[in-house]
Every structure is written in C-alpha cells, then in structure tokens.
Amino acid sequence: NKMKKYIITFLFSLVVFFILGGVFGTLVFLPEMTSWYKAFPNAVRETPDFVSGFIVGLVQLIGAILLVDKLKIIDLKSGAIFGIIYSVALWLIIDLQMMSTTNIVTYRYVGLDALLSAFMGAAIGIVVTWSLKKYA
C-alpha cells in the first residue's frame, strides 16, 4: 500500500513536472542556454542533454515525495511552502556552484531560476501532499 501511494504520487508529480518544466524550458531556459552556447560554444552544449536533465528531475521528485511523507506534511499550504523551500534551496546550491566555477551563469539567471523554482516547487509540493494524503 505504501509503495502504491508512492508510485501514484510520483506519476502525478511527474506530469506536473513535465508540464511546468516544458513551459519554463521552452520560454526561459532554452533561450538562455542558446545565448550561453553562442558565447561559449566549446563549453556549453548546443542542446541540453535530456537524460541527465531527466535524472536530476527524478532525484528532485523522489526526494520531495519521501521528505513530504517522512515529515508528515498533510495540508496543502504546508506542502507548497515545503516545495518552495526545497526547490529554491536545491537550485540555488546548483546555480551558485555553477556561478562560482564558470563565467556563464549570472546573478540575473540565478534569480530567475530561483523564482521559477519557487513556482514549480509550490506546485510539486501541493501535488505531492495532496496525492500522499489521498492515497494513504
């Protein structure tokens, strides 16, 4: 029963992740990465590697599901707040590390990514919380 609720929750959150990731990727991140490729063609891929990006998404979703369940977050507002903190913290760590080691990432990009990560994290947190509660 516990595995069933995890699988259903994972599938719901994966759909939300694909929808929001697709919109944000198309409208924001791909144009940004195109400018990075033009500026640093020997260091940046022309198109992102889908497999590694998908793995990052899976790790983020699985972590969110397990943490929401283990922390016993049951109301949607708390799920949204958790999702915001979790997602923004994760991507700030990644982006600021990239900024500290390259000349590619800017503070403007870090801020934009944090904002979009907050929105996506809230949505994922709500979906995960709702699903875990519904299928408990």
N, C-alpha and C positions, 0 to 999 in steps of 0.2 A: 504494500500500500504506500509506503514512504517513497519507494522508487517510482511508482506510478505518478505521484504528485510532483516529483522532481522532473520527470520526463514531460508531463503536460505543461508544467511551468516553463521548462526550457523551450518547448515549442512555441508557446505564446510569446515569450520574451524574444525569441529568435525572430519571429515575424515583425515585432515592433522594431527590433534592432535593424533588420534589413530595410524596412520602410524608412525610418529616420536616417539610417546610415546612407541609404541610396539618395535621399533628398539632399542631405548635407554634403555628401561626397560629390554629387553632380554640381550643386550650386556653389559650393565653397572650396572644398578640399582639392578637387581635381584642377580647377583653375589655378589655385595656389601652387600645387605641385608642378604644373606646366611652367609657371614662372621660375620655379626652382630648377627645373630641368634645363631651361634656356640659359640660366645664369651659371649652372654647374653641371654641364652635360656628362662629365666624366665621373661625377659623384652621385647623381640622382637618376633614378630610372625614369624613362620616358612615360611609362605606365606603371602604376603600383602593382606589386606582387600580390595577387588575390589570396593565395594560400597563406602566406604569413599574416596578412591582414585579417583573414578569417580566423586563424588560430588565436590572434590577440582578442578578437571579439568573443570567441568561445570561452577563453580564460576569464574574461571580464564577466560574462553572463553566468558561468558556473560559480564564480566567486560570489557574485551578487545573490544568487539563489541560496547557496549554502549559508552565507552570512545572515541574510534575512531570516532564514529558518532557525539558525542557531541562536540568533539574538532575540528570537520570538517577537519580531515586529509584526503586528497584526492590523494596525489601522493604516489607511491609505496615505494620510498626511505624513505619518512617521516613515512609511515606505518611500515616499517622494523625497523627504529630507535625507534619509539614508542614501538613496540613489544619487542625489546631488553631491553629497559629501564624498561618497565612494568614487563616483565617476570623475569629478573635478580633481580630487586628490591624485587619483591614478594618472590622469592625463597631464596634470601639472608636473608630476615627477618625470614622466616620459619627455614632455616638451622641454622642460627646463634642463634636463640632462642633454638633450639634443642641442639646445641653445648653448650650453656650456662647452660643448665639444665640436661645434661646427659654426660656420658663418652663414648658415642657411636660414635657420629659424630666428624669427624676430619676436620682440615683445608683443607686437600687434597680433601676430599669429597665435602666440601663447594665450593672449586674452580672448581672442575669437574662439579658439579651441576650448578654453575653459567655459565660455558662455554656452557654446553648443553642447559640450559635455554635460553641463548642468541640466539643460533641457532634456537631453537624451537620458541622463541618469534619473531624473524625476519620472519620466515615462516608464523606464525599465523598473524602477523601484515600485511604482504603483502596480504595474502588471504582475510583477513577481509577488508582491504582498497579496494582491487580490487572488491570484491563482493558488498560492500556497494555502491560503485560508479556505478557499472554495473547495479544493481537492484534498484537504487534510483528512 
